[in-house]
Amino acid sequence: MGAVGEFADGVLTKVTADGAWFVVVREGDAWYAFPDRCTHAKRPLSDGTFEGGVVTCIYHGATFDLNRDGKATMPAVRALSCHAVVVEGDEVFVEA
């Protein structure tokens, strides 16, 4: 999917895995992956912001706490599906 160096700390990076679009973000040694669609209005979360383990959809302000299994806040009510990220040497993989 990509090399570790392709993922800047705190930057939402859009990638493809198994034919689907995901967002991968790292924060220090923590890695997160989730579908590139807000559960509220299906807008791309890769356009959003990320801080402190929380991704914010810029279109309607919904937030998803990646440290709490993608827990959503209004207007989204459905949690974000989180996927495991595996780092092997210098390579990064999403378990889709």
FENWO-V413632 format. One line per field, one symbol per residue. psi: psi as a letter, one per 40 degrees, with the letter a starting at -180 (. if undefined). burial: 1 if it has 16 or more other C-alpha atoms within 10 Angstrom, else 0. A space follows every 50 residues. Layout:
BEGIN
psi: ???
burial: ???
END
This chain:
BEGIN
psi: diideegihehhhhihhfeihihhiigbehiiiiifhhedefiheeeaih hfehhhhedeeiihheeffehiiieiehihhiiihhhhbeihihg.
burial: 00000010011111110000111111100011111111110011111101 0011111100011111000111100100110110100000011101
END
